[in-house]
Amino acid sequence: MSRARPIRRIVSNLPALPFVLTGLWSAGRLLGDGTWWSGLLFYIPTPVPITACVAGAVLLWKSTLRKAGIAGLVAVLLTIHWASTEVNWVRPTSQKLPGTSQKLPGTSQKLPGTSQKLPGTSQKLPGTSQKLPGTNDSKPQELRLVHWNVFRNFLPWQHKIERLRRLEGDIYVLNEVPRQVTRGNWALKLGPGMDYAMGQLMVVACRGKVLSHELEVDPGLITLWVQCALAPADAPGTDLDETVAATLHRETEPRALSILAVDMSANPFMARDPVLARLVAKIEDRRPDLIAGDFNAPRRSRRLQQLPNGYRHAYETTGRGWPYTWPVPFPLLAIDQCIFGPRIEPHGFRYLSTASSDHRVQVFEFETRH
């Protein structure tokens, strides 16, 4: 009997659980993740109190109608908040940031009563295929970044390589890569013309040439800074020498990019706000074009909502659908991030689910600006 009493007491208190979880969740949202203990509350996924309230309303329906109604109302309010603030149901309209390649007013306007275009447009010279000086009517090439925490010791590596190749990325950022993977394996398996930088179980690979890279290991934070030049799309197998690669940024379509790969500690007892502050300072200092990795911190963290000027989250800008990345098969936390800078024009962002890891895959399609 002595053992049965605590069990009965727990069961009898279960109807109060939805209200307790909602209170903790609310405290986390009010206090934010500025401290370690408030961060634990802030990281409670919104679907958790919603599910608890729905279950509580069902359990309380026959015994206490009033409490069941309150639990149902709280579930509705939480769902409205969640659906309107955390999830993009449709892809957001692309908004150009200051300093983009937006057309000047009137550049494509025709002269009154004629079919002649204004000077400086993409009109061809008579009888030739030559463009007027300073024009560019070619469609910019769309590029693709793929990020994935591959969960190094789960399932055969060959399955993951095949999944990555099918995504046809121009840039790959990978976390938790198996230690036994060697440089020779990457050149053969990720595709022709791929170059890469490695460090601390992270890999950044690009279709072109890695010009330089730098690994920084700080308490709770590892970053791999990579500067690369992408090969032309019509020559994916071309090996670029460093002289050619270094001058690619002078072309009409800039192809020199800087990438910051991130791996933050998953230690639940670590205060993440100071670590995120150091990461944001790195972004401000280095001004990378692309930032991707396993942040082990939600996208709505205070620091990740205070990015340097010109930086945006790919999901918030061009993504839609279920916004969480971990843990598969029921992801409830958005801890894998993809962020882009002022030189990037976003086209589309999506998450892909897979049974080959406990993290979802991030796919970001974009083009570079002048």
N, C-alpha and C positions, 0 to 999 in steps of 0.2 A: 504493500500500500504506500509506503514511503516513496518508492520510486514512481508510482503512478501519479502522485499528487503534482509534482513539478510538470509532468507532461500535460495533465489536465489544465494546469494553470497557464501553460504556454498556449494551448489550444483555445482556451477561453479568452485570451488576450489577442488572438489573431485578428479579430475585426478592427482593433485599434491600429494595426500595422499600416494601412493606407494613409491614415492621418499623420502618423509619425514620419513616414517616408516623405510625405508632402511637406511637412514642416521642415525637415532637414534639407530637402531640395530647395525650398524657398529661402532658407537661411544662406545656402550656398550661392544662390543667384543674387541675393542682396549684398553679401559680403565679398563675393568674387574670390579669385584664387591668389590674392596678394600674400597670404600666409599659408603655411603648410596645412594647418588644420582646417581652415576655410576652403582650401583647395580640395581637400577630400570630399567636402560637401558639394562643392561646385562641380566636381566630376561625376556626381550621381546623374546617370543618363535620364533625360526627361521621359522616355518611354517606360521607365521603371515605376515611378509613382502613378503614371496613367494606368498601367496594367494593374497595379495594386488597388487602385481605386475602383476600377471596373470589377475586379474580383471581389472586393469588399462589398460593393453594392449588391452583387449577386448573393453573397453569403448572408448579408444582413436583411435581405428582402422579406423573409418570412418572420424573422424575430423582431427586428426594429426597423419599421418602415421609414421613420424620420432619418435615422442614421444612414440607411441605404440611399435615401434621396440626396443627402448631403454628399455622400461619397460619389454618387453619380454626377452631381453638379460639379464637384471638384474635377472629376475626370473630364468632363466637357470643357471646362475652363482651361485645364492644362493642355488638352488636345488643341484647342484654338490657339493658345500661345505657341505650342510646338509647331503647328502647321504653318503659322504665319511668320515665325522668326528663324526657325532652324532648317526648314526644308524648302528647296526650290522645286515647285511642282512643274513649272515650265521653265525653259531655258531663258535666263534674263536677257534683255535687249542689250547688245554690246554698246557701251558708252566709251567714247574716245577720251583719253586722258590729255591734259595739257601737253603741248609739244609733240603731238602725233602727226601722222602723215595725212591729215584731213585736207581735202582739196580747197584751194582758194576760191572765194566766191566768183562765179562767172567764168571760170576757166573752160567749161564745156558749153558755154552759151553761144548760140549762133547769132550772127549779125542780122538785124531786121531785114526781112524780105529777101534774104540770100541763104545759101546753103554753106557759106564759108564759115569756118571756125575762127575764133579769136586767136591771135598769136600765142605761141607757147603751148598749143595743144598737140595731140598726137597725130596731126594731119601729115600724110606722106607728101614728098616732093613730086611734082608732075613727072610721070613716066618712069619713076623709080620706086624702089621699095625702101629708100632711106628715110629715116625719121628726121624731123626738124631738131636742131640742137636743143639739148636740155629736156627732151621729152621722154616719156616712158609709158607705153601702153601695154607692156607685158604684165601678165597676171603674176603677182608675187607667189612664190612657192610656199605651200603649207608644210610645216615641219611638225614632227610628233615627238613628244617626250613621254617616256614610260617609266613610272616609278613603281617599285614593288619591294616590300619586305618579304624575302623568299623563304624565311623560316628554315634556316640552314640544314637542320638535321631531320626534316620531315619529308618523306617520300623521295623517290630517286631524283637526282639532279637532272637527268636527261628529260624528264617530264616537264620540268620548269623551263629548261632551255627551249624546248619545242614550243611551249606557250609563249615565251618571249619573242621568238623568231616570228611567230604568226602575227604578232602585233606590228611588225615592220617599223620599229621605232628608229628615228634618226639619232635620238639620245636615250640612253638607259641609265637610270639611277637605281641602284640595288642596295638593300640592307641585308645583313645577316647572311652573307655569301659563305658557303662552306670553305673551310680552310684549305681543303685539298685542291680547290680549283686553281689552275695555273694559267700563266699568260698564254701559253700555247693553246690551251683549251678555248680561251675566249676568242682568239683570232679565228679559229675554225668553226666554232659553234654559234656565235652571235651573228655571223654573216660576213660577206666579203667587204673589205675596206674599213673594218671596224678597228678603232684604236681606243685605248682605255687607260684609266688610272685606278690604282687599287690602294687600300689602306684600312686597317682595323675592320675587316669584314664588310667594307663598303666598296662598290665599284661604280665608276662613271665611265660609260662607253659611248663613243660617238662615231658616226659614219663620216670619217675624215681624219683629222689629225689632232691629238692632244698636244698643245703647245707648251703647257706647263701645268703643274699641280702642286698643291701644298696641303699636307695633313696637319691638323691642329687637334691636340688632345687636351681638353680641359676637364676639371671635375664635373661629371655629369653630362658632358657635351663633347661630341666628336664631330668635326667638320672636315670635309674634303673639298678644297677650292680647286676648280679646274677651269682652265682657259683652253678652248678648242676652236677649230675651224672646220666647218662642215663641207664635205665634198659636194660638187654639183649633183643634182638628182639624176642626170643622164649618165653619170659615171660613178656609180656607187662603189665600184671596186678599185677606184683610182687611189693610189697611195700618194698623198700630198707631201712634197718636201717642205721643210720649214719655211723657206723663202716664199714659196707660193702661198702657203697657208697663212703666213703673217700678213700678206697683202690682200687677202680676200675681203677685208672690211672696206676696201676702196671700190669694190664693185657696186653696180646699181642696186643689187640685192645683197645687203650685208649678211655675211655668213660666219663672222667671228662672234662667239658667244662665251660668256662666263657663267659657270654653274657652281652653286654651293650645295653640296650634299650634306645632309644632317642626320645624325643619330644621337638621340637623347636617351639618357638612362631611364630604364623602366622601374627603378627602385621606388616603391610607393611611399617610403619614408623621406624622400628627397623633396625639398621645397623647390618647385619648378619655376616660380616667378623670377628669382634671381638668375637662374640659368637662361630663361627666355629673354631676360633683359640683356644678358651678354650676347645672345644670338642676334637680337635686333640691333645691337651696337655693331656687330660684325657686318650685318647687312648694310647699315648706314655707312660704314667705313669702306667696304669693298665694292658696293653697288653692283652685285651680280645681276645678270639678266634673268636667271631662273634659280629658284630655291626649292628643293624637294627632299623628302626623307621621312623617317619615322621620328616624329617629334615627341611621342608619348605624352602629348598635352593636347587638349581639345582646341579646335579651331577658334572657338569663342573665348579662349583665355584672354585676359586683359592685355597682355603684351602682344598677342597675335592679332588683336583688333586695333593696335596702335602702331602699325607698320610705318616705316619711313615714307616720305612723300613720293608718290608715284607707284607704290607697290600694292598689289591686290591679290586676294585669294582666287585661284582659278575656279573653284566650285562656286563661290559667291558671284563671280562675274559671268561665267558661261556654263555652269554645271546645273544639273537637275537630278531629281530622284532621291532615293534613300541616301542621307548625307554622312553615314558612318562607315568606318573602315575596319573596325576590330571589335570583338573577335568573331571570325568566321566560324560557324555558319550563321550566327545571329549577331551581326555587328551593331553595337550600341554607342560606340565612342568614335569621334572623328579625330584620330590621333596621327594619321598620315597626312602630310600637308604638301600642297603644291602652290607656290607663290611666284608671281612674275613681276618684272620691273618695267620701267617706262619705255624701253626699247621694244617691248613685245606687244604685238596685236593679237589678242585671244580670239580663237575661232570656236573652240568647243572643248568641253571637259566632261569626262565620265568615269565612273567607277565600274570595275569588272569583278565579279565574284568568281572564286575558284576554290576547289577543294585541295589545292596543292600547297596552301599556306593558311595561317590564321589571320592574314591581312588581305584586304582587297587590293586590286591593282588600280593605279591611277594612270589615266591616259589624257594628255593635254595636247591639243592641236593649236598651232599658232603660226604667225609669221613675224619676221623682224621688220622694224621700222628704220627709216633713214636717220 
